[in-house]
């Protein structure tokens, strides 16, 4: 089969859901601008669940880090984890972060 051949046709499509639709629906949070600042070269998004778990802060929170600083810490950790995995020729780059849960006033381990 030629690499340009597609084994599926439009008739095979049951449902599609684009990145743009997921962002508009709030299922994904577009973090591309911050991701580029952290070293990524591609469009980047977090699931809403990941955002709420690792980044979001209560509106009345007055702590040392704001959401942008928390996001940048997560993105830099992800970027570094990806590069370490690539250097070792791994095909995945799972990593975990210790994130301060403001509402519980405790650290949580978040695996991404």
Beta strands, then each sheet from edge to edge (+ up, - down):
strand 1: 28-30
strand 2: 45-47
strand 3: 96-101
strand 4: 106-111
sheet 1: 1+ 2-
sheet 2: 3+ 4-
end
